[in-house]
Amino acid sequence: MATQVKICGVTNEEAVDAALDGGADFIGLVFFPRSPRHVDIPTALKLADRARGQAKIVALFVDPDDRVLDNIVDKVQPDYVQLHGDESGPRVREIKQRLHLP
């Protein structure tokens, strides 16, 4: 199996371009307001659209509620969801079943 690379926390088009030029397989967008790498939905959509078709889009969340998940997944349409908080096993399974995303 080949190694795959994710560049997470991209916040601008230059970072997306550098990640893609470097051969990244995944681009990570952080949806955690306290992170210095947090992006809002309009910025995330612009970055995701720039990378789409060249790399998979990963939306990173920390303990999100369903409203936040639904809004971002509906608008940004990531390929993957990454949970990086204190989500329990049952919560992770619930999110996966609701969103139908890995």
GUROBA-870160 format. One line per 5 residues: number of its first residue (from 1); for each residue x, y, z of C-alpha. Coordinates in Angstrom, 1 decimal, decimal comma. Last residue first. Layout:
NUM = X/Y/Z  ...
// end
This chain:
102 = -16,0/8,0/6,0  -19,1/9,8/4,9  -22,8/8,7/5,0  -23,6/11,8/7,0  -26,1/10,4/9,4
97 = -24,5/6,9/9,7  -21,0/8,3/10,2  -22,2/10,8/12,7  -24,1/8,1/14,7  -21,0/5,9/14,6
92 = -18,8/8,7/16,0  -21,4/9,4/18,7  -21,5/5,8/19,7  -17,7/5,7/20,0  -17,7/8,8/22,1
87 = -16,7/12,2/20,7  -14,0/13,9/22,8  -12,6/16,0/20,1  -10,8/15,5/16,8  -13,4/14,1/14,4
82 = -12,4/13,9/10,8  -15,1/13,9/8,1  -14,3/12,7/4,6  -15,1/13,6/1,0  -16,2/17,1/1,9
77 = -19,3/18,7/0,5  -18,6/22,3/1,5  -22,2/23,5/1,7  -24,1/20,4/2,9  -21,2/19,1/5,0
72 = -20,8/22,5/6,7  -24,5/23,0/7,5  -25,1/19,4/8,5  -22,1/19,2/10,8  -22,9/22,5/12,5
67 = -26,5/21,6/13,1  -25,6/18,1/14,3  -23,3/19,4/17,1  -19,6/19,4/16,7  -17,2/18,0/19,3
62 = -14,0/19,2/17,4  -14,4/19,1/13,6  -12,0/18,5/10,7  -13,5/18,5/7,1  -11,4/16,4/4,8
57 = -11,4/17,1/1,0  -9,9/14,5/-1,3  -7,2/15,8/-3,7  -7,0/16,7/-7,4  -10,6/16,5/-8,3
52 = -11,5/19,1/-5,7  -8,5/21,2/-4,6  -9,7/24,7/-5,8  -13,3/23,8/-5,0  -12,3/22,9/-1,4
47 = -10,4/26,2/-1,0  -13,3/28,3/-2,2  -15,8/26,3/-0,1  -13,6/26,6/2,9  -13,4/30,3/2,5
42 = -17,1/30,7/2,3  -17,7/28,3/5,2  -15,3/29,9/7,7  -11,8/28,6/8,1  -10,0/27,7/11,4
37 = -6,2/27,5/11,2  -5,6/29,5/14,4  -7,9/27,0/16,1  -10,5/28,4/18,5  -13,2/28,4/15,8
32 = -12,9/24,7/15,0  -13,9/23,9/11,4  -10,4/23,0/10,1  -10,1/22,2/6,4  -7,8/19,3/5,5
27 = -6,6/18,6/2,0  -6,0/15,0/1,1  -3,8/13,2/-1,5  -1,0/15,8/-1,3  1,4/15,7/-4,2
22 = 3,7/18,6/-3,4  2,1/20,7/-6,1  -1,3/19,9/-4,5  0,0/21,0/-1,1  1,6/24,2/-2,5
17 = -1,6/25,0/-4,4  -3,8/24,6/-1,3  -1,4/26,7/0,8  -1,4/29,4/-1,8  -5,2/29,3/-2,0
12 = -5,5/30,1/1,7  -6,3/28,6/5,1  -4,9/25,0/4,9  -5,2/23,3/8,3  -4,3/19,8/7,2
7 = -2,0/18,5/4,5  -2,9/14,8/4,1  -0,4/12,4/2,5  -1,0/8,8/1,4  1,6/6,1/1,6
2 = 1,3/3,4/-1,0  0,0/0,0/0,0
// end
